[in-house]
Amino acid sequence: MAEPKKGTIYRYKTGKYVREKLGSKRGCKDYRIIDVPNKPGRKVLICITNKKGPRGGRTKAISLLRSLRTEKGKKLAKIAKVKTMEK
């Protein structure tokens, strides 16, 4: 199985996903999670940088979320940095 690209991998103790960082959160005003077609257990965290426009604003992908129920998610969870939720 191929190794993942270089990216920081995080896991929250209470979460059900492993998060692989793709980009920075700079300029984000809101967030949205979308499902990846034909890939069960995988979602993308989208950052909305500008809320104006006919499609809801400009967006960029921030991170890839992998379910802890999948084989690759379990494997990445072992090497992921554990983060705590900020209140």
Stockholm file with secondary structure:
# STOCKHOLM 1.0

chainA/1-87         MAEPKKGTIYRYKTGKYVREKLGSKRGCKDYRIIDVPNKPGRKVLICITNKKGPRGGRTKAISLLRSLRTEKGKKLAKIAKVKTMEK
#=GR chainA/1-87 SS CCCCCSCCEEEETTCSEEEEECSCCTTCSEEEEEECTTCTTEEEEEEEEECCSTTSSEEEEEEEEEETTSHHHHHHHHHSEEECCCC
#=GC SS_cons        CCCCCSCCEEEETTCSEEEEECSCCTTCSEEEEEECTTCTTEEEEEEEEECCSTTSSEEEEEEEEEETTSHHHHHHHHHSEEECCCC
//
